[in-house]
Amino acid sequence: MTAIDVTGARTPEAADVITGARERIDALDDRIIGLVQERMAVSAVIQEARITSGGRRVNLSREMDVLNHYSGALGKPGTALAMTLLELCRGRI
């Protein structure tokens, strides 16, 4: 199978562009996954400190701040992304 077949491009030049861009996307995805894992670890520290001090596991006003931040930057899909991140970091409530 050629690069043209794999990319759906109609020319070798376009196939090269697509292949390079896909490699960059794969690298970005790896970085994003690492950042999400880091965010999950930091969130666990916050939850532990909150629970240990007698507080609740989740701070809903803070979650609203996060939702507003993402929706302000990315629109409606940002809200969905933020909800997914919050669920990953604190679990379902």
C-alpha positions in Angstrom: 0.0 0.0 0.0 1.4 3.4 -1.0 1.3 6.7 1.0 -1.4 7.9 -1.4 -3.6 4.8 -0.6 -3.1 5.4 3.2 -3.8 9.1 3.1 -6.5 9.4 0.6 -4.5 12.0 -1.3 -4.4 12.2 -5.0 -0.8 13.2 -5.5 2.5 12.2 -3.9 3.1 15.7 -2.7 -0.3 15.9 -0.9 0.4 12.4 0.6 3.7 13.7 2.0 2.0 16.7 3.5 -0.7 14.6 5.1 1.8 12.0 6.4 3.9 14.7 8.0 0.9 16.4 9.5 -0.4 13.1 10.9 2.9 12.5 12.6 2.6 15.9 14.2 -0.9 15.2 15.4 0.2 11.8 16.8 3.0 13.6 18.8 0.5 16.3 20.0 -1.9 13.6 21.1 0.8 11.9 23.1 1.5 15.3 24.8 -2.2 15.9 25.4 -2.5 12.4 27.0 0.5 13.1 29.2 -1.0 16.5 30.3 -4.4 14.8 31.1 -2.6 12.2 33.2 -0.7 15.0 35.0 -4.0 16.9 35.6 -5.5 13.7 37.0 -2.6 13.4 39.5 -2.9 17.0 40.6 -6.6 16.7 41.0 -6.2 13.6 43.2 -3.9 15.7 45.5 -6.5 18.4 45.7 -9.3 16.0 46.5 -7.2 14.3 49.2 -6.4 17.6 50.8 -10.1 18.7 50.7 -11.4 15.4 52.1 -8.7 15.2 54.8 -9.7 18.7 56.0 -13.3 17.7 56.2 -14.5 19.1 53.0 -16.3 17.5 50.1 -14.5 15.6 47.3 -15.9 17.9 44.6 -16.1 21.7 44.5 -18.9 22.5 42.1 -18.2 26.2 41.9 -14.6 25.4 40.8 -16.0 23.0 38.2 -18.2 25.7 36.8 -15.1 27.9 36.5 -13.4 25.1 34.5 -16.5 24.6 32.3 -16.7 28.4 31.6 -13.0 28.6 30.8 -13.2 25.8 28.2 -16.5 26.9 26.7 -15.1 30.5 26.5 -12.0 29.3 24.6 -13.5 26.5 22.5 -17.3 27.1 22.4 -19.8 24.3 22.9 -17.3 21.5 22.2 -15.1 23.0 24.9 -17.9 22.3 27.4 -18.0 18.7 26.4 -14.2 18.5 26.6 -14.2 20.0 30.1 -16.9 17.6 31.2 -14.8 14.7 30.1 -11.7 16.1 31.8 -13.7 16.7 35.0 -15.0 13.2 34.9 -11.5 11.7 34.4 -10.1 13.8 37.2 -12.8 13.3 39.8 -14.9 10.4 38.7 -18.7 10.5 38.1 -20.8 12.4 40.7 
